[in-house]
Amino acid sequence: MSDQTQDEPLDPKVEAIRRKMVRLLMVSGAIMMIGLMTVLIAIVYKLNATEATAPAATGQLSLPAGSQILSTSLSDDRIAITVKLSSGNRVIYIHGLDGRRISQLSIIEE
C-alpha cells in the first residue's frame, strides 16, 4: 500500500468547473446574507416605528345653562356625548379629529 500525502491534480476541465462552483457558492451565500439582513432591518424598523397620529382637535362645545354631561364615549374618530337638558336628554356626536358636530339625537321618553 502506498501512502499518499498529496492529492493528485485534477483534470483542467474539472478544475475549471470546481472554480465556477466555488464562485457560485460565494455569490449565492452573499445574496442570502443580504436578504437576511434586509429582513432583519425591516423587522427592527417596524418594531421601532411609531404611528403618525393626527393632531388633537381643540374647540369648545356650547351647551345651554343648567345642562349636565351624563356620559361620553369614544369610537374610532367619533365622540358621543350624552347631555341632560331641560327639554330632555340628547346625544351629540362630534368628529374627533376636527371637532365639528356630526349629528344630534334627542332622547324622548314615551
Backbone bond lengths (Angstrom), bond angles and torsions (degrees), N, CA, C in turn:
res aa  C-N    CA-C-N  psi(-1)  N-CA   C-N-CA  omega(-1)  CA-C   N-CA-C  phi
1 M - - - 1.444 - - 1.520 109.74 -
2 S 1.280 113.77 134.61 1.449 118.36 179.26 1.524 109.57 -98.75
3 D 1.300 115.31 139.75 1.466 121.77 -178.56 1.523 108.37 -96.79
4 Q 1.355 117.71 111.12 1.460 120.92 -178.42 1.524 109.53 -95.63
5 T 1.316 116.87 125.57 1.459 121.27 178.32 1.518 111.48 -103.03
6 Q 1.288 117.47 -17.52 1.458 121.22 179.10 1.519 109.05 -120.80
7 D 1.380 113.90 146.61 1.459 118.57 175.19 1.517 108.89 -77.28
8 E 1.282 113.45 146.28 1.452 117.86 176.68 1.523 108.49 -71.23
9 P 1.316 119.53 143.23 1.462 120.78 178.75 1.522 111.10 -64.83
10 L 1.320 113.63 143.48 1.460 119.53 -179.20 1.511 109.97 -80.04
11 D 1.290 113.03 158.71 1.459 120.11 174.07 1.532 107.54 -60.10
12 P 1.305 120.99 140.88 1.480 122.11 -178.29 1.531 113.57 -55.74
13 K 1.313 119.12 -35.88 1.475 120.90 178.71 1.527 110.39 -67.78
14 V 1.307 117.24 -41.43 1.468 121.54 179.22 1.526 109.79 -68.13
15 E 1.333 117.09 -38.43 1.475 120.92 177.96 1.525 110.72 -63.89
16 A 1.319 118.30 -38.85 1.473 121.66 177.81 1.528 110.68 -64.85
17 I 1.316 115.82 -40.49 1.475 119.59 178.60 1.534 109.79 -66.51
18 R 1.334 117.10 -39.66 1.469 120.72 178.79 1.529 110.62 -62.48
19 R 1.321 118.53 -42.30 1.467 122.34 178.77 1.535 110.82 -63.00
20 K 1.337 115.73 -41.69 1.468 119.50 177.86 1.519 110.97 -63.19
21 M 1.315 117.29 -39.66 1.469 121.06 179.85 1.536 111.42 -66.62
22 V 1.340 116.81 -39.86 1.465 120.73 177.90 1.528 109.84 -64.72
23 R 1.346 116.16 -42.81 1.466 120.32 178.61 1.531 110.42 -63.67
24 L 1.326 117.88 -41.76 1.456 122.26 177.92 1.530 110.84 -63.52
25 L 1.320 117.00 -38.92 1.461 121.45 177.50 1.526 110.80 -63.42
26 M 1.305 118.36 -42.07 1.470 122.46 178.89 1.533 111.12 -64.97
27 V 1.319 117.30 -44.80 1.458 121.34 179.34 1.536 110.15 -63.55
28 S 1.318 116.51 -44.01 1.458 120.94 -179.80 1.535 110.87 -63.37
29 G 1.332 116.69 -42.37 1.465 120.45 177.82 1.524 111.65 -63.91
30 A 1.331 117.26 -39.95 1.468 120.80 179.06 1.528 110.80 -65.18
31 I 1.321 117.54 -41.43 1.469 120.95 178.58 1.527 110.24 -63.79
32 M 1.331 116.89 -41.36 1.464 119.78 178.71 1.526 111.22 -64.84
33 M 1.324 118.02 -39.60 1.469 121.19 179.06 1.529 110.86 -66.05
34 I 1.327 117.35 -41.24 1.466 120.59 177.74 1.530 110.04 -62.78
35 G 1.328 117.27 -43.28 1.464 120.91 178.18 1.507 112.20 -63.20
36 L 1.319 117.86 -43.39 1.464 121.87 178.86 1.520 111.14 -63.54
37 M 1.327 116.81 -43.21 1.464 119.97 178.49 1.526 110.85 -64.55
38 T 1.327 118.38 -37.89 1.459 121.87 177.90 1.527 111.00 -62.20
39 V 1.314 116.87 -43.98 1.468 120.82 178.92 1.524 110.35 -64.38
40 L 1.331 118.18 -44.24 1.459 120.94 179.66 1.525 111.71 -64.11
41 I 1.319 117.18 -40.47 1.471 120.67 177.56 1.522 110.03 -63.92
42 A 1.330 117.87 -41.30 1.467 120.77 178.70 1.526 111.02 -63.66
43 I 1.325 118.06 -39.89 1.471 120.92 179.22 1.523 110.51 -65.35
44 V 1.321 117.41 -45.27 1.464 120.38 179.10 1.524 110.15 -63.74
45 Y 1.308 117.92 -40.31 1.471 121.24 178.70 1.521 110.86 -61.63
46 K 1.343 116.84 -45.73 1.466 120.27 -179.53 1.525 111.39 -64.79
47 L 1.319 117.72 -36.23 1.459 120.55 179.99 1.526 111.97 -70.26
48 N 1.306 117.14 -34.04 1.462 120.97 -176.72 1.521 114.30 -93.64
49 A 1.327 117.15 -12.89 1.465 120.13 -177.95 1.529 109.53 -73.57
50 T 1.308 116.35 136.82 1.461 121.01 175.98 1.517 108.46 -100.30
51 E 1.304 115.25 146.63 1.459 119.72 179.38 1.524 109.52 -73.30
52 A 1.296 114.94 136.40 1.457 119.76 176.04 1.526 108.30 -75.57
53 T 1.294 115.58 126.38 1.455 119.41 -179.79 1.520 109.14 -112.12
54 A 1.297 114.33 148.75 1.456 120.08 178.06 1.527 108.53 -73.29
55 P 1.314 117.52 150.04 1.455 118.95 178.35 1.523 110.51 -64.02
56 A 1.307 115.83 144.77 1.460 120.99 -178.50 1.526 110.22 -66.52
57 A 1.312 115.01 142.14 1.459 120.06 178.15 1.517 109.16 -77.30
58 T 1.290 114.76 140.85 1.462 120.13 174.79 1.518 107.33 -122.71
59 G 1.270 115.08 148.26 1.458 119.19 179.84 1.516 110.49 170.44
60 Q 1.311 114.59 -173.37 1.452 120.40 179.92 1.512 109.16 -127.10
61 L 1.318 115.20 147.44 1.450 122.21 174.98 1.516 106.68 -112.27
62 S 1.305 115.84 115.63 1.467 120.25 -178.64 1.520 109.58 -86.80
63 L 1.323 115.89 123.70 1.455 122.37 177.48 1.522 108.54 -123.89
64 P 1.330 116.53 148.76 1.461 118.99 178.39 1.535 111.49 -64.08
65 A 1.322 115.95 156.06 1.470 120.86 178.25 1.529 109.27 -61.50
66 G 1.318 116.64 139.72 1.452 121.69 179.13 1.522 113.99 87.00
67 S 1.312 118.06 -2.02 1.467 119.91 178.73 1.529 109.63 -80.65
68 Q 1.317 114.63 159.46 1.455 119.86 -176.67 1.532 109.03 -137.83
69 I 1.324 116.96 133.52 1.461 121.26 176.71 1.522 107.94 -81.64
70 L 1.337 116.33 120.08 1.458 121.09 -178.69 1.526 112.29 -88.11
71 S 1.332 117.04 -41.60 1.465 119.68 179.97 1.518 110.02 -159.83
72 T 1.321 114.18 161.89 1.464 121.42 173.63 1.521 108.10 -132.77
73 S 1.331 114.78 153.46 1.458 120.35 179.88 1.520 108.14 -147.13
74 L 1.321 115.73 143.81 1.459 121.21 -178.61 1.522 109.16 -122.49
75 S 1.338 116.98 130.53 1.453 122.22 178.14 1.520 108.25 -143.69
76 D 1.319 115.91 116.34 1.470 122.82 -176.43 1.518 109.72 52.98
77 D 1.325 117.33 -112.70 1.463 119.49 -178.32 1.526 111.56 -110.01
78 R 1.324 117.83 24.10 1.462 121.65 179.84 1.513 111.09 -122.24
79 I 1.309 114.92 143.42 1.457 122.32 176.61 1.523 107.32 -117.62
80 A 1.325 116.22 128.21 1.469 121.26 176.61 1.526 107.79 -108.97
81 I 1.322 116.59 125.85 1.459 122.26 179.76 1.522 107.86 -120.17
82 T 1.325 116.06 121.71 1.462 121.05 176.65 1.523 107.59 -95.10
83 V 1.328 115.69 123.62 1.458 122.23 -173.85 1.532 109.46 -121.48
84 K 1.334 115.42 137.36 1.465 120.84 175.02 1.521 107.30 -97.49
85 L 1.335 115.16 117.06 1.459 122.15 179.36 1.525 108.93 -111.46
86 S 1.327 117.21 169.11 1.471 120.13 177.10 1.522 110.74 -66.24
87 S 1.335 118.31 -27.54 1.464 122.09 -179.79 1.530 112.46 -88.29
88 G 1.313 118.50 -3.56 1.462 121.97 -179.45 1.525 110.39 133.92
89 N 1.299 115.32 -178.24 1.463 119.62 -179.29 1.526 110.40 -86.85
90 R 1.331 114.99 151.29 1.465 120.51 -179.12 1.526 108.59 -143.73
91 V 1.332 115.46 142.23 1.466 121.59 174.39 1.519 107.41 -107.11
92 I 1.319 115.95 125.22 1.462 122.29 -179.42 1.530 107.56 -111.68
93 Y 1.343 116.36 126.36 1.459 121.94 178.01 1.520 108.92 -102.26
94 I 1.333 116.02 128.28 1.462 122.51 -177.59 1.522 108.63 -123.83
95 H 1.318 115.76 138.33 1.467 120.81 175.61 1.529 107.43 -73.18
96 G 1.326 117.24 124.49 1.455 121.52 -173.46 1.510 115.10 -72.26
97 L 1.326 118.96 -20.18 1.458 120.15 -177.15 1.519 113.55 -89.09
98 D 1.322 116.73 -36.71 1.464 117.67 -178.26 1.524 113.62 -117.03
99 G 1.325 118.85 -4.84 1.461 121.99 173.84 1.517 115.77 80.34
100 R 1.326 119.10 7.19 1.468 119.32 -179.22 1.525 110.43 -83.66
101 R 1.333 115.54 151.68 1.458 120.42 176.99 1.519 109.60 -74.92
102 I 1.322 115.19 132.20 1.460 120.31 178.26 1.514 109.81 -92.53
103 S 1.316 116.43 -49.94 1.466 119.95 179.58 1.525 109.57 -162.00
104 Q 1.347 114.02 169.06 1.462 122.03 176.66 1.513 108.58 -135.43
105 L 1.299 116.81 137.72 1.456 122.00 177.06 1.521 109.06 -123.01
106 S 1.298 116.19 126.90 1.472 120.06 174.66 1.507 108.92 -88.67
107 I 1.321 115.76 136.50 1.461 121.69 178.80 1.534 107.38 -100.69
108 I 1.327 114.78 115.23 1.479 120.97 -176.64 1.514 108.36 -111.20
109 E 1.321 115.67 128.32 1.460 120.35 177.33 1.527 108.44 -87.97
110 E 1.311 116.34 137.87 1.467 120.19 179.19 1.506 110.65 -111.90
